[in-house]
Amino acid sequence: MPMDLRIVLPNRPGAALQVFEALAAEGINIEGVSGDIRPGERWGYIHILVEDGPQAQRIVEGTGFEITNKRDVDVIS
């Protein structure tokens, strides 16, 4: 079942790319993404939608980033 992961990221160039590259290196496809990183703030959040949530969680946490929320979602296309 698809899962939404909410990831805390520092507001610095390349932070999101680090997550995306780590997932890609392990063959995890990102089905959807949204973000909330505000100018002047030190931290922001991205949500990623993935099919293999537990594996994606291990990969993201292995990069040193924190996942603050995860939930199963229904995708309607």
Long-range contacts (C-beta under 8 A, 24 or more apart in sequence): 1-53, 1-72, 1-73, 2-31, 2-49, 2-50, 2-51, 2-53, 2-72, 2-73, 2-74, 2-75, 3-49, 3-50, 3-51, 3-52, 3-53, 3-54, 3-56, 3-70, 3-71, 3-72, 3-73, 4-47, 4-48, 4-49, 4-69, 4-70, 4-71, 4-73, 5-47, 5-48, 5-50, 5-53, 5-56, 5-57, 5-60, 5-67, 5-69, 5-70, 6-45, 6-46, 6-47, 6-67, 6-68, 6-69, 6-70, 7-45, 7-46, 7-47, 7-48, 7-60, 7-65, 7-66, 7-67, 7-68, 8-43, 8-44, 8-45, 8-65, 8-66, 8-67, 8-68, 9-37, 9-43, 9-44, 9-45, 9-46, 9-65, 10-42, 10-43, 11-37, 11-38, 11-41, 11-42, 11-43, 11-44, 15-65, 16-46, 18-63, 18-65, 19-46, 19-48, 19-60, 19-63, 19-65, 22-59, 22-60, 22-62, 22-63, 23-48, 23-50, 23-56, 23-59, 23-60, 26-55, 26-59, 28-52, 28-55, 28-56, 28-59, 31-75, 49-73, 49-75
